[in-house]
């Protein structure tokens, strides 16, 4: 008899949940884009919003535990991106 020692810990379960939520939101986004009726689109948009909220809550919990670090964006790069976007819009 072989004992399975590859059990998921809390971090792995949270990472799996976050990846699953990203996959789910991708699907609902596609479905919302392809709805034929306004009522159906509203339903899918509501579900999509709920799934994004779940994803964000998982992300925040992982970040709080130090399992998902986000590097702050460089202000110069943000300014450059804004200027590039505005230049393209005014094109």
Secondary structure, DSSP 8 states (H G I E B T S, - for coil): ---------HHHHHHHHHHHHHHHHHHHHHHHHT-SSHHHHHHHHHHHHHHHHHHHHHHHHHHHTTSS------HHHHHHHHHHHHHHHH-
